[in-house]
Amino acid sequence: MDFVDLPDTPGTLHDAMGNQTDMPARKIIIMYHSVSSAACPGVTGSVPIPMARFARQIEQLHDAGFRFGKISQLDQTVDRDTVYITSDDGTIDWALNALPWCEAHGIPTYTSIITGPWRVPAIYPVAHQLQIMLAAGLTSLPMPGLTTEQRDYIDRIYAYETHPVRRRLKGACNLILSDTEARGLLGEPDPAMRHLLSRRFAPAEAYADLTLAEFGPHTVSHRAFDGYVDDYLAREITPCVAALREAGLGTSRCFALPMRPRYPATTEQLADALEHAGFRFVMEGLGFWDGRSRIVPRIDAATLETNLGLAPWKEPAAASAA
Ligand SMILES: [Zn+2]
């Protein structure tokens, strides 16, 4: 099946409540991370979407009349509801499971890549090191000293993390500590950790033969923007763009922010500088995009069915028992 060959008659569109709508065409940007299959399981500690669910989401979007757009054409007018498939980080599971499937089905994709893992010596994102450590067990993990205020803040932002160790550690590394402090807390990766990290990210060659896939920068190290605009551009964004170009991947005029900016920095500060550097959009946060703003929120793939009124995903075991 080639999802690009849509009939000219518009499909029936539904809002998030499942009601038919004649709203003007929307642009909806979907955010993926890991996608797992039996051949290539989700990377350690990730919360992957099963490949079967990914394919089912694309099929449902197609059947609901959505077109599949290219991020490089995000600012062009559309006459039908259009979805844009994006993914952050460039893990091996996304590259080996989702990208070839999309390519075979005529679906454009956009992957925001962390280029630190391609360096010699490699720079691995601390958030991924933490994911692996949390997956290995919750005993004997380092614990940062936090003030009551910091703990309250973490408990609010990461309320969905029910285990206090997971919540505190994620919160400390992602919200409170600087990248250097977080690396210091977690410690130098041991050989087993380095091995896992070295196999976690797709090498540039994994993207070589794709024609519908587009790529963009997601920083070198995945550290949060700290308010130092020139430094962040010089150390994290410009070299990331250069590494993508060197790999022959070209880059879009989009930048996907790796984490929420560290308080009190704001995305707006960075967006001004990025605009001067030739960027058009900054992807950040969750939600529906208004189709105009330069800061572009995305719909998390795990909530796609709910947000777009699609049939809910059932795990295969549950489905066959029904
Ligand atoms: Zn990321």
Boltz pocket constraint, residues with backbone or C-beta under 6 A from the ligand:
constraints:
  - pocket:
      binder: B
      contacts: [[A, 88], [A, 89], [A, 218], [A, 222], [A, 257], [A, 258], [A, 259]]
      max_distance: 6.0
